[in-house]
Amino acid sequence: MSTTSPPRRRPAPAPRLSTTVQLVARRVHFLAGIVVAPFLAVLCLTGLVYVFSPQIHDSLYHSDLHVSQVGEVQRPLAEQIETALRAHPESTLKSVLTAPAPDRTTRVVLAVPGPAGTPDRTVFVDPYTGYLNGELTTAENRLPANTWLRKLHSNLQLGPAGRVYAELAASWLPVIAVGGLVLWFARTRRKRPWREVVFPAVKGKTGWQRLRAIHGAAGLWLTAGLLVVSVTGLAMSQFAGGRADQSVDPLHLRAPALAAAPVAVPAQAKPIGVDEAVALARTAGLSGELSVVPPVSVDSPYTVTEIAEGLPVHRTAVAIDPYTATVTERLGWGDYSLAAKLSTLGTEFHTGSLFGLANQILLAVVAVALLALVLLGYRMWWIHNPYRGRWASLPKPVWRQVPPPVLLLVFLAVAALAWVLPVFGASLVVFVVADAVLTRVARRRSGET
């Protein structure tokens, strides 16, 4: 009796590279989007409030920031500083910020005795009358409302541990957005004209199909704004952007700083005052609002820095010898590296201060549009959940379908991205493990039924 061996099954052909990309994009956009979307929503809501903090400041601290009446001649800065110190003899002068406009007060920043990290006390002086308009507790020259809103947006008032939420959302946002673009173009370009790809084609569509048309076209238009907001936010993040705050700055993101080298102290010499230092800085070309830091010792120079934000860029800083009344060091915008320039401009854009009210409105539109996309995405998932009761139809884990050479390239690319974005790398490991476990469990249940 002869037996014939059953014919061997031919292995399934490896999917094309374009198909593999679509499989990865599908899992990332849907699964990661569902998990990360709540963090994005919170980030948008807190960012909407923070971006309008200048208007909030003017309302909350109007009497501190504005003079009661614009006079003809301003009193010397030295006199205004003396008035602030007389009100707080226990404090020492840290810096003075000149009035940014004729109707604004001078800010005298005082260092308060206490442990390291004690907030400063800023006294607001009317430059025309010399009267004290008020005082506030500040941190890095930020007003209390700005500090509070900034922390709410970046860490939900939870401290350093809370900053992970913002960096998690900002790290995954570009990946989710690009994944959505891949799916949108893959599903629409072959079937519809370009006009229906760029603009939502909702005619004759209802339910899930209508939502997908709006979600896809809106995401296409919004992608550029989302990528810019995400990258600029990551530049200020705890881990990805925090490298620039360390002693080693491999990407040269940190702005250059004055060396402020010690100066020679001549015998029986009398140093110049703060008003003379400001006059010298103005002569050297500095304009707008200035931050003046007095010498901290007898051999230290004055440092004067332009601090006005926005365009045109004002970032000049000088060191002034208080005995010879000469500029000993100067740094300008041209001394910034390209990465530092992009980081500075990106930070101002992200905070809404690069080009004024238009910048704020643009960021608000991006935040509201992203919120709408998140809600549309959840509504689509609720109406037409591709995973509810259809686990057997899900594709196998992507890495099993990728040819080894391609898989190696993907691994290297992801490893490089994880080095730049540590929170993304750590969360990606959790995501892949959870995805594999859930898929295995779902397939077993599907096979049993």
SVG drawing of the C-alpha trace seen along z (x, -y; Angstrom):
<svg xmlns="http://www.w3.org/2000/svg" viewBox="-26 -116 72 118">
<polyline fill="none" stroke="black" stroke-width="0.4" points="0.0,0.0 1.5,-3.2 1.0,-6.5 1.6,-9.9 2.9,-12.7 0.7,-15.8 2.0,-18.6 4.1,-21.1 2.6,-24.5 4.4,-27.3 5.4,-30.0 3.3,-33.1 5.1,-35.7 6.6,-38.6 4.5,-41.7 5.7,-44.6 7.4,-47.4 4.5,-49.7 2.1,-47.2 4.5,-46.8 4.5,-50.6 0.7,-50.7 0.5,-47.9 2.9,-49.8 1.0,-53.1 -2.3,-51.4 -1.3,-50.0 0.5,-53.1 -2.1,-55.6 -5.0,-53.6 -3.6,-51.9 -1.1,-54.6 -3.6,-57.3 -6.2,-55.9 -3.8,-55.7 -2.0,-59.1 -5.0,-61.1 -6.1,-61.9 -2.7,-63.4 -2.9,-65.4 -6.3,-66.7 -5.0,-67.9 -2.0,-69.4 -4.2,-71.4 -6.5,-72.7 -3.7,-73.8 -1.8,-75.3 -4.9,-77.3 -4.8,-79.1 -1.1,-79.5 -0.7,-81.0 -2.8,-84.0 -0.9,-84.6 0.2,-88.1 -3.4,-89.2 -4.0,-87.5 -1.0,-89.3 -2.3,-92.7 -5.6,-92.0 -4.3,-90.5 -1.3,-92.8 -2.4,-96.0 -1.6,-98.3 1.8,-96.7 2.8,-96.7 1.5,-100.1 2.1,-103.6 -0.8,-105.8 0.3,-108.6 3.1,-109.0 5.5,-111.8 8.0,-113.8 11.3,-112.7 12.1,-109.4 14.0,-109.3 17.5,-107.7 17.5,-103.9 19.8,-104.2 17.2,-106.2 14.5,-103.7 16.6,-100.8 17.4,-102.6 13.6,-103.1 13.0,-99.3 15.9,-98.5 14.6,-100.8 11.3,-99.0 13.1,-95.7 16.5,-96.3 16.9,-92.5 17.1,-91.8 20.0,-92.4 19.8,-93.6 19.8,-90.8 18.9,-92.7 16.8,-95.5 14.6,-95.4 14.1,-98.7 10.6,-99.8 9.7,-98.1 7.4,-101.0 6.7,-104.6 3.6,-103.5 5.3,-100.6 7.0,-100.3 10.6,-99.4 11.1,-96.0 13.7,-95.8 14.4,-92.1 15.6,-91.5 17.2,-88.3 15.4,-87.2 17.4,-85.5 16.6,-81.9 17.6,-78.4 18.6,-77.7 15.6,-78.0 13.9,-80.7 11.8,-82.8 12.8,-86.4 10.8,-89.4 10.2,-91.9 9.3,-95.4 7.5,-97.5 8.6,-101.2 7.0,-104.1 9.9,-105.5 8.3,-109.0 7.3,-109.4 9.6,-106.8 6.6,-105.4 6.3,-101.6 3.3,-100.3 3.5,-96.9 5.6,-93.7 5.2,-90.1 7.0,-86.8 8.7,-85.9 10.8,-83.1 13.3,-83.7 11.5,-87.1 8.2,-85.3 5.1,-86.7 3.1,-84.4 0.3,-83.7 2.8,-82.9 4.7,-80.5 1.6,-78.8 0.2,-78.4 3.5,-77.3 3.7,-74.5 0.1,-73.5 0.9,-73.1 4.2,-71.3 3.6,-69.1 0.0,-69.6 1.5,-71.1 2.9,-67.6 6.6,-68.6 9.3,-66.9 7.4,-63.6 4.4,-65.3 6.5,-66.5 6.6,-63.0 2.9,-63.4 3.7,-66.4 6.8,-64.9 4.9,-61.6 2.3,-63.4 4.8,-65.6 7.0,-62.6 4.2,-60.5 2.3,-63.3 4.6,-63.4 4.6,-59.6 0.8,-59.4 0.4,-62.3 2.7,-60.8 1.0,-57.4 -2.3,-59.1 -0.9,-60.7 0.3,-57.3 -3.1,-55.8 -4.9,-58.7 -2.9,-58.8 -2.8,-55.0 -6.6,-54.8 -7.5,-57.8 -4.9,-58.5 -5.7,-55.5 -9.4,-55.9 -10.2,-59.6 -8.9,-62.7 -6.5,-65.0 -9.2,-67.5 -11.0,-64.9 -7.7,-64.0 -7.0,-67.6 -10.6,-68.6 -13.1,-66.5 -15.5,-64.8 -18.6,-64.4 -21.3,-64.4 -23.4,-61.3 -21.6,-60.0 -22.9,-59.4 -21.7,-58.0 -18.2,-56.6 -17.4,-57.3 -18.3,-61.0 -16.2,-61.3 -13.2,-59.6 -13.3,-62.1 -13.4,-65.1 -10.8,-63.6 -8.4,-62.7 -8.5,-66.0 -8.3,-68.0 -5.4,-66.0 -3.6,-66.6 -4.0,-70.4 -3.0,-70.4 0.1,-68.1 2.6,-70.9 1.4,-72.9 1.3,-69.8 4.9,-68.9 6.2,-72.4 4.4,-72.6 5.6,-69.2 9.2,-69.8 9.3,-73.2 7.7,-71.7 10.2,-68.9 13.1,-71.4 11.8,-72.6 11.1,-69.2 12.7,-67.5 14.5,-64.7 14.7,-65.4 15.4,-69.1 17.0,-68.8 20.3,-67.8 20.9,-71.4 20.8,-72.3 23.6,-69.9 27.3,-70.6 27.5,-68.7 25.3,-70.2 25.9,-67.9 23.3,-69.6 24.5,-73.1 20.9,-74.1 22.1,-76.3 22.3,-80.0 25.8,-81.4 26.4,-83.3 28.7,-86.0 31.9,-84.9 31.8,-88.0 35.5,-87.6 36.9,-89.5 38.2,-93.0 41.2,-94.7 40.5,-96.8 42.6,-100.0 43.6,-101.7 41.1,-104.2 38.9,-103.8 35.2,-104.5 32.9,-102.3 30.3,-103.7 26.6,-103.5 23.8,-101.5 22.6,-104.5 26.0,-105.0 26.1,-101.2 22.7,-101.4 23.9,-104.5 27.0,-102.7 24.9,-99.7 22.5,-101.9 25.5,-103.5 26.8,-100.0 23.5,-99.4 21.3,-97.6 17.6,-98.6 14.3,-97.8 13.8,-96.3 17.1,-95.6 18.1,-93.3 21.0,-94.9 22.9,-92.7 25.2,-94.7 28.7,-93.5 28.5,-90.8 32.0,-91.6 34.6,-94.4 36.2,-92.7 33.0,-91.8 31.6,-93.6 28.1,-94.8 26.2,-92.6 23.4,-94.1 21.2,-92.0 18.3,-92.6 15.3,-90.6 12.5,-91.7 10.9,-88.8 9.6,-88.6 10.7,-89.9 13.0,-91.5 15.3,-89.5 17.0,-91.4 19.5,-89.1 22.6,-91.3 24.4,-91.1 27.5,-93.1 29.8,-93.1 31.0,-96.5 34.1,-97.2 32.7,-99.4 36.1,-101.2 37.1,-102.0 33.5,-102.3 34.3,-100.2 32.6,-97.2 34.8,-94.2 32.7,-91.5 29.8,-91.4 27.5,-88.6 25.0,-89.1 22.5,-87.1 25.3,-86.2 27.1,-84.4 24.3,-81.9 24.7,-78.5 22.1,-77.6 20.6,-75.1 20.5,-77.7 18.8,-80.2 16.2,-77.6 15.7,-76.6 15.3,-80.3 12.8,-81.1 11.0,-77.8 10.6,-78.5 9.2,-81.9 6.8,-80.5 5.7,-77.8 4.9,-80.3 3.1,-82.6 5.6,-85.5 7.4,-85.4 5.0,-87.6 2.5,-88.8 -1.3,-88.3 -1.2,-86.5 1.2,-83.9 -1.2,-83.4 -4.2,-83.0 -2.4,-80.5 -1.5,-78.3 -5.0,-78.5 -6.4,-77.4 -3.9,-74.5 -4.9,-73.5 -8.7,-73.6 -8.3,-71.8 -6.3,-69.0 -9.0,-68.7 -11.5,-68.3 -9.4,-65.7 -9.1,-63.7 -12.9,-63.8 -13.5,-62.8 -11.0,-59.9 -12.7,-58.6 -16.2,-58.9 -15.0,-57.0 -13.5,-54.3 -16.8,-54.1 -19.0,-53.8 -16.8,-51.5 -14.4,-49.8 -12.1,-47.6 -11.2,-45.5 -14.6,-44.9 -15.5,-41.3 -13.1,-41.0 -9.9,-40.0 -9.3,-37.2 -9.2,-39.7 -6.4,-41.7 -3.0,-41.4 -0.3,-39.5 2.3,-41.5 4.1,-43.6 7.6,-42.5 6.7,-38.9 5.8,-40.2 8.9,-42.4 11.9,-41.0 14.9,-40.8 17.0,-43.5 14.1,-45.9 13.4,-44.9 17.1,-45.7 16.8,-49.2 13.6,-49.8 15.2,-48.8 18.2,-51.1 15.9,-54.0 13.7,-53.4 16.8,-53.1 18.2,-56.5 14.8,-58.1 14.6,-56.6 18.0,-58.1 16.8,-61.5 13.4,-61.1 13.9,-58.9 10.3,-59.1 9.2,-57.9 11.7,-55.0 10.6,-53.9 6.9,-54.1 7.4,-52.3 8.8,-49.3 5.7,-49.2 3.5,-49.7 5.0,-46.9 4.8,-44.4 1.2,-45.4 0.3,-45.1 1.8,-41.7 0.2,-40.4 -3.3,-41.7 -3.0,-40.4 -2.1,-36.9 -4.9,-36.8 -7.4,-38.1 -6.4,-35.5 -6.7,-32.7 -10.2,-33.8 -11.1,-34.2 -9.8,-30.7 -11.9,-29.2 -15.1,-30.8"/>
</svg>
